Amino acid sequence: MRRQKLAIITGGGSGIGFAIAQKFIEKNIVCVIAGRNPEKLEYAKKKLGEKCFSVPLDVSDLNAIPLFVQKVVQQFGYIDILVNNAGINMKKEFVEVTDEDFQNILNTNLNAVFSMSREVVKHMLANNSGCIINISSMAAQYGLPKVIAYTASKTAIDGMTRAMAVELSPSGIRVNAIAPGFIYSEMTAKALDSDPERKAKVFGRTPMGKMGEPEDIGNAALYLASDAAKYVTGVILPVDGGNSIGF
Ligand code: NAI
């Protein structure tokens, strides 16, 4: 009998990360969701059921990552899938962004993805198999104003995805990214509703004419994590209703 797969999903307590965990668990993949907010994690765990384990972790605390990964391996024995989903954004005029703002965003969205991937890959190499999925953004596909640090971080994620894919795929570790378009959440809906000009721009260049849902990203992650994608590596998969190719 094949053993159950084990996935780590950072930021799995809400939004897209939660939807990915939901899809994985539906397919019998055990999920360790890691995030900053213990109450949110506990609530998510209750909804996701017994195949979900929650671990409080602030990924921007890079020193805490090796111990976190070690504990997961101690408890489960292996890690099949890593979804680097935790991310933060900040909308500010270019000249208003402080060095500290910039570093904070890069620390969570980029440095933590590197550290987490490195620690997990050490174990994946021992098994000669694994799958890493990074969550990128439209900010890496075209220029978005007022999100300079976020854009820098997500563009670096795309480059890192390709570099990791060429280095790790020969060892059986596939590395891909998903570039979500405008995905519905209370926060994104509120942000667009308060900025009608931006909203018109978003929908104007989205051929499907609507926002995506977190489960759309969940389905894409499930595909990339599955054997159906066993020959897919180094890909940045837009899930965006055509937003990235919209006129
Ligand atoms: P969200 O805010 O609902 O989820 C982000 C999760 O990451 C939260 O659970 C949060 O607690 C966690 N997180 C943030 N900083 C953390 C830290 N230092 N340590 C541990 N956990 C941390 O937002 P959403 O929309 O679900 O975003 C998930 C990912 O998708 C992010 O990487 C975001 O950049 C990306 N994305 C989202 C889009 C959207 O339209 N919602 C579009 C493109 C990309």
Boltz pocket constraint, residues with backbone or C-beta under 6 A from the ligand:
constraints:
  - pocket:
      binder: B
      contacts: [[A, 10], [A, 11], [A, 12], [A, 13], [A, 14], [A, 15], [A, 16], [A, 17], [A, 34], [A, 35], [A, 36], [A, 37], [A, 57], [A, 58], [A, 59], [A, 60], [A, 61], [A, 84], [A, 85], [A, 86], [A, 87], [A, 88], [A, 108], [A, 135], [A, 136], [A, 137], [A, 138], [A, 179], [A, 180], [A, 181], [A, 182], [A, 183], [A, 184], [A, 185], [A, 188]]
      max_distance: 6.0
